[in-house]
């Protein structure tokens, strides 16, 4: 951990996400400057009153983003017994952020800091001289245990006498965001299925369409709607009586055919090609169909949405004696800073409380419920491939 007087005069850390420029100044106050600022914060009735009246964990920071004072709520959030332990450190260091030591210069200068809502709110508040509020997807490690949190970070400059301090207020919104994200994911998936159902129904009167194919699509979408409702009921209810995923033998050819029916009429697939694999009708895997289809459908739709019109995505299925591997490829690359957090709960590049659950849900279902392994690779030359590996036994 970085020492309290730590490292005044060090050079700013360059971005490691492939972009030019510095993320945050790495310099810290000298020991004498820090002690003076800590005394000023401790003896200010204004700062004390503000920290006590706000319904959040609050830290007072100096211009170098070091902690000068904290309230009881912040003390509890950090899980430390004495406020003295936090003084002189930066917020991520006090909260045991898993990425605080990603850079030798500490909190604010690592690869993950480029997408840290708290760090960005602090920098914006300093730059604009006005309050800034952003969501922060935080990963902490305490006593060897990893925790994923969603925090609302509000940074506010405050002048007291002739000094300017920065108030950082943190509010835990994890439970609210998780439920909202699960509901959003469910409604998004159901909306997609209903749109596909309407699209298929619209072809019933088209003489150029094979009625048997259209009816097959309608049956597939209707069945997946039923599965989605049951799966959502299981995910939202913590009680065992609510149900559980059911593993059963399923044909891989049926899985591919069902995905074709679900995706073909989807708006994301319009003016884009999907390359489907040819799978032996004898190849099977033992798994829960609803959860498997949700993972693969999300992979396919994400790939289609990342692909320009006229482009193509590809589903590959590799069958071995002990496992089956599903791969979904698209030609676009994921930016390095985003790739670091792809599977992190609550993290999203999109605005809104209900975001940040799609790729995490893939991993949660694929690994936590189906007993498989979910991962991805990405590069400008090779594009992006997400995969799901499932055991066959």
C-alpha positions in Angstrom: 0.0 0.0 0.0 1.2 3.5 -0.8 2.5 5.4 2.3 0.8 8.4 3.8 3.4 10.9 2.7 3.9 9.0 -0.5 5.6 10.1 -3.6 5.4 13.9 -4.0 6.9 15.0 -7.2 6.4 11.8 -9.2 5.6 12.1 -12.9 2.0 11.7 -14.2 1.1 8.2 -15.3 0.5 7.9 -19.0 -2.7 6.2 -20.2 -2.4 2.5 -20.9 -5.5 2.2 -23.0 -3.9 3.2 -26.2 -5.0 6.8 -26.0 -2.7 9.8 -25.7 -2.6 12.0 -22.6 -2.6 11.6 -18.8 -5.4 10.2 -16.8 -4.8 11.8 -13.5 -1.8 13.7 -11.9 0.3 11.2 -9.9 1.8 13.8 -7.6 0.9 13.7 -3.9 1.2 16.4 -1.3 4.4 16.6 0.8 4.3 15.3 4.3 4.2 18.9 5.7 1.5 20.0 3.3 -0.6 16.9 4.1 -0.4 17.4 7.8 -1.4 21.0 7.5 -4.4 20.1 5.3 -5.5 17.3 7.6 -5.5 19.8 10.6 -7.5 22.3 8.6 -10.1 19.7 7.7 -10.3 18.4 11.2 -10.9 21.8 12.8 -13.4 23.1 10.2 -17.0 23.1 11.6 -18.3 23.6 8.1 -16.7 20.4 6.8 -17.7 18.4 9.8 -21.3 19.6 9.5 -21.5 18.8 5.8 -20.1 15.3 6.3 -22.5 14.5 9.1 -25.6 15.8 7.4 -25.1 14.0 4.1 -26.7 10.5 3.9 -23.7 8.9 2.3 -20.2 7.8 3.0 -18.2 11.1 2.6 -14.4 11.8 2.4 -12.7 15.2 2.2 -10.0 15.3 -0.4 -7.1 17.7 -1.2 -6.1 18.8 -4.6 -4.0 15.7 -5.0 -7.1 13.5 -4.3 -5.8 12.4 -0.9 -8.1 11.8 2.0 -8.0 14.4 4.7 -11.1 13.4 6.7 -13.9 10.8 6.6 -17.3 10.4 8.3 -18.5 7.3 10.1 -20.4 6.0 7.1 -17.2 6.1 5.0 -15.3 4.3 7.9 -17.9 1.5 7.7 -17.7 1.3 3.9 -14.0 1.0 4.0 -14.1 -1.6 6.7 -11.4 0.0 8.8 -11.4 0.6 12.5 -9.6 4.0 12.7 -10.0 7.0 10.4 -6.2 7.6 10.8 -5.6 4.6 8.6 -7.3 6.4 5.6 -5.6 9.8 5.9 -3.2 10.6 3.0 -4.4 7.8 0.9 -6.6 8.1 -2.2 -10.2 6.9 -2.2 -9.6 3.7 -4.1 -6.8 2.8 -1.7 -8.9 3.3 1.4 -11.7 1.2 0.0 -9.4 -1.7 -1.0 -10.2 -1.3 -4.7 -8.8 -4.4 -6.5 -7.3 -2.1 -9.1 -5.8 0.6 -6.9 -2.3 -0.8 -7.2 -2.6 -1.6 -10.9 -0.2 1.3 -11.4 3.0 2.1 -9.4 1.5 5.6 -8.9 -1.6 4.2 -7.2 -5.3 5.1 -7.4 -6.2 7.1 -10.5 -3.4 6.0 -12.8 -4.0 2.4 -13.7 -5.6 0.8 -16.7 -9.0 0.4 -15.0 -9.1 4.0 -13.8 -9.9 5.2 -17.3 -13.4 3.8 -16.8 -13.8 4.4 -13.0 -16.8 6.6 -12.3 -15.4 7.9 -9.0 -12.1 8.9 -10.5 -13.8 10.6 -13.5 -16.2 12.5 -11.2 -13.3 13.8 -9.1 -11.3 14.9 -12.1 -14.4 16.5 -13.7 -15.3 18.4 -10.5 -11.8 19.7 -10.2 -11.7 20.7 -13.8 -15.2 22.3 -13.9 -15.3 23.7 -10.4 -18.8 22.3 -10.0 -20.4 19.1 -8.6 -20.2 16.0 -10.8 -22.0 12.7 -10.3 -21.3 9.4 -12.0 -21.9 5.7 -11.3 -18.9 3.6 -10.3 -18.6 -0.1 -10.8 -16.2 -1.0 -8.0 -14.4 -4.3 -7.2 -13.0 -4.5 -3.7 -10.9 -7.2 -2.1 -10.9 -7.5 1.6 -9.5 -10.5 3.6 -9.1 -12.3 0.3 -12.8 -12.0 -0.6 -13.8 -10.2 -3.8 -16.9 -7.9 -3.7 -18.5 -6.2 -6.7 -20.4 -3.0 -5.9 -22.3 -0.3 -7.7 -21.7 3.1 -6.2 -23.1 6.5 -7.0 -20.1 8.9 -6.7 -20.7 12.6 -6.3 -17.7 15.0 -6.2 -18.3 18.5 -5.0 -15.7 21.3 -4.7 -16.1 23.3 -1.5 -14.3 26.5 -0.5 -13.7 27.0 3.2 -12.0 30.3 4.1 -9.1 30.4 1.7 -8.8 26.7 0.9 -10.7 24.6 -1.7 -11.5 21.0 -0.6 -13.3 18.3 -2.6 -16.1 16.3 -1.0 -16.5 12.8 -2.3 -19.9 11.2 -1.4 -20.4 7.5 -2.1 -23.8 5.8 -2.0 -24.1 2.0 -2.4 -26.8 1.3 -5.1 -25.8 -2.3 -5.7 -29.1 -4.0 -4.8 -31.2 -1.4 -6.7 -29.0 -1.7 -9.8 -28.9 -5.5 -9.8 -32.7 -5.8 -9.7 -33.1 -3.0 -12.3 -30.5 -4.7 -14.5 -32.2 -8.1 -14.3 -35.5 -6.6 -15.0 -34.1 -4.6 -17.9 -32.4 -7.6 -19.3 -35.6 -9.6 -19.1 -37.8 -6.9 -20.7 -35.2 -6.4 -23.4 -35.1 -10.1 -24.2 -38.9 -10.4 -24.1 -39.2 -7.3 -26.3 -36.8 -8.9 -28.8 -38.8 -12.1 -28.8 -42.1 -10.4 -29.2 -40.7 -8.4 -32.1 -39.5 -11.6 -33.7 -42.9 -13.2 -33.1 -44.6 -10.2 -34.8 -42.1 -10.3 -37.6 -42.7 -14.0 -38.2 -46.5 -13.6 -38.0 -46.2 -10.9 -40.7 -45.0 -13.5 -43.2 -48.0 -15.8 -42.8 -49.7 -14.0 -45.7 -46.6 -13.8 -47.9 -47.0 -16.3 -50.7 -43.2 -16.5 -51.2 -42.7 -17.9 -47.7 -43.0 -21.5 -46.8 -45.8 -21.7 -44.2 -44.1 -24.6 -42.4 -41.0 -22.5 -41.9 -43.0 -19.5 -40.6 -44.9 -21.7 -38.1 -41.7 -23.3 -37.0 -40.3 -19.8 -36.2 -43.5 -18.9 -34.3 -43.3 -22.1 -32.2 -39.7 -21.5 -31.4 -40.2 -17.9 -30.3 -43.3 -18.8 -28.3 -41.5 -21.6 -26.5 -38.5 -19.3 -25.7 -40.9 -16.7 -24.3 -42.2 -19.3 -21.9 -38.6 -20.3 -21.0 -37.6 -16.7 -20.4 -40.4 -16.1 -18.0 -39.5 -19.2 -16.0 -35.8 -18.4 -16.0 -36.5 -14.8 -14.8 -38.6 -16.1 -12.0 -35.8 -18.3 -10.8 -33.1 -15.6 -11.1 -35.2 -13.0 -9.1 -36.3 -15.3 -6.3 -33.6 -16.4 -3.8 -35.8 -19.1 -2.2 -35.2 -22.7 -3.4 -39.0 -23.3 -3.7 -39.0 -20.8 -6.6 -37.5 -23.5 -8.9 -34.2 -24.4 -10.3 -32.5 -24.9 -13.7 -33.2 -28.4 -15.1 -30.4 -30.1 -17.1 -31.5 -32.6 -19.8 -30.0 -34.0 -23.0 -30.5 -31.6 -26.0 -29.5 -31.9 -29.6 -27.0 -29.3 -30.7 -28.6 -29.2 -34.1 -31.9 -28.2 -32.4 -30.1 -25.5 -30.4 -28.7 -24.0 -33.7 -32.0 -24.3 -35.5 -33.8 -22.6 -32.5 -31.3 -19.7 -32.6 -31.8 -19.3 -36.3 -35.5 -19.0 -35.8 -35.0 -16.5 -32.9 -32.5 -14.3 -34.7 -33.6 -14.3 -38.4 -36.4 -11.8 -38.1 -34.6 -9.6 -35.4 -33.9 -6.0 -36.4 -30.2 -6.4 -35.5 -29.9 -9.1 -38.2 -31.3 -6.9 -41.0 -28.8 -6.2 -43.7 -26.2 -8.4 -41.8 -25.3 -12.0 -42.5 -25.2 -14.7 -39.8 -23.1 -17.7 -40.7 -24.6 -20.8 -39.2 -22.7 -24.0 -38.5 -23.6 -27.5 -39.7 -23.9 -29.8 -36.6 -24.4 -33.5 -36.6 -27.9 -34.4 -35.6 -26.5 -37.0 -33.2 -24.4 -34.5 -31.2 -25.9 -33.7 -27.8 -25.1 -31.8 -24.6 -26.7 -32.1 -21.2 -27.8 -28.7 -20.1 -30.6 -26.3 -19.3 -32.0 -25.2 -22.6 -33.5 -21.8 -21.4 -30.2 -20.7 -19.8 -28.1 -21.9 -22.8 -30.3 -20.1 -25.3 -30.2 -16.9 -23.3 -26.4 -16.9 -23.2 -26.0 -17.7 -26.9 -28.8 -15.4 -28.0 -27.2 -12.5 -26.2 -23.8 -13.3 -27.7 -25.3 -13.3 -31.2 -27.3 -10.1 -30.8 -24.4 -8.3 -29.2 -22.2 -9.4 -32.1 -24.8 -8.2 -34.7 -25.2 -4.9 -32.9 -21.5 -4.4 -33.0 -21.3 -5.2 -36.8 -21.8 -2.6 -39.5 -24.5 -3.1 -42.1 -23.3 -5.5 -44.8 -21.0 -7.3 -42.4 -21.3 -10.8 -41.0 -21.1 -12.6 -37.7 -20.5 -16.3 -37.3 -21.6 -19.0 -34.8 -19.2 -21.9 -34.5 -19.9 -25.2 -32.6 -17.0 -27.5 -31.8 -17.8 -30.9 -30.4 -15.3 -33.0 -28.5 -15.7 -36.2 -26.4 -15.7 -34.2 -23.1 -16.9 -30.8 -24.1 -18.7 -28.6 -26.6 -17.6 -25.1 -27.4 -19.8 -22.4 -28.8 -18.0 -19.4 -30.4 -19.7 -16.2 -31.6 -17.4 -14.0 -33.8 -17.8 -10.5 -35.2 -15.2 -8.3 -37.0 -15.2 -5.4 -34.5 -12.7 -5.0 -31.7 -13.6 -4.0 -28.1 -11.7 -0.9 -26.9 -8.9 -2.0 -24.4 -10.3 0.0 -21.5 -13.7 -1.6 -21.9 -12.3 -5.0 -22.5 -10.8 -5.0 -19.0 -14.3 -4.8 -17.5 -16.4 -6.7 -19.9 -17.7 -9.3 -17.4 -17.7 -7.0 -14.4 -21.1 -6.7 -12.7 -22.7 -3.2 -12.9 -20.1 -1.9 -15.5 -21.5 -0.6 -18.8 -20.6 1.8 -21.5 -24.3 2.8 -21.7 -26.0 5.3 -19.4 -28.8 4.3 -17.1 -29.3 2.5 -13.8 -30.5 -0.7 -15.5 -27.3 -1.1 -17.5 -24.2 -3.2 -16.9 -25.8 -6.7 -16.6 -25.8 -8.3 -20.1 -22.3 -9.7 -20.4 -22.2 -10.3 -16.6 -25.4 -12.4 -17.0 -23.7 -14.4 -19.7 -20.9 -15.3 -17.3 -23.2 -15.8 -14.4 -25.5 -18.2 -16.3 -22.8 -19.9 -18.3 -20.5 -20.6 -15.3 -22.6 -20.3 -12.1 -25.6 -22.2 -13.4 -24.5 -24.3 -16.4 -21.1 -25.2 -15.0 -19.2 -24.1 -18.1 -16.6 -21.4 -18.9 -17.3 -18.1 -20.6 -14.6 -15.9 -22.1 -13.6 -13.8 -25.1 -10.7 -12.6 -27.2 -10.5 -9.3 -29.1 -8.1 -7.5 -31.4 -8.2 -5.1 -34.3 -6.9 -7.7 -36.7 -9.0 -10.8 -35.6 -12.2 -9.1 -34.4 -14.0 -10.3 -31.2 -15.0 -13.8 -30.3 -17.1 -14.7 -27.2 -17.2 -18.4 -26.2 -19.0 -20.7 -24.0 -17.4 -24.1 -23.1 -19.8 -26.7 -21.6 -18.8 -30.1 -20.3 -20.6 -33.0 -22.1 -20.9 -35.2 -19.0 
